Amino acid sequence: MTEHLQLIDKKLEHLERMHGYLMYSLEQVSGLMPINDWKTLTPKHHETLAAFRVRFSEFQEHSPNSPKQRRHSWTGINA
């Protein structure tokens, strides 16, 4: 396997891992929804929500539709 293909493979493995973490967090957060009274949430609930937010943000950064990923191919400038 060429070096370029190894980099692609490593990136795909990373995205699969991130997807797994995100799906686990989504499953955890789904049990809390809908939140009708934020005052009733425990510290564990807040930790669960924070973990989901972080994992979602990380996954979103790697999305081809994220502002970080969108660039004009001929200029290299962000769209």
MOKA-V278655 format. One record per helix or strand of 2 or more residues. SS is the DSSP state (H for helix, E for strand). FROM is the first residue (numbers start at 1). TO is the last residue. If there is no record, write none. Layout:
BEGIN
[[SS;FROM;TO] [SS;FROM;TO]]
END
This chain:
BEGIN
[[H;3;30] [H;38;40] [H;43;61]]
END
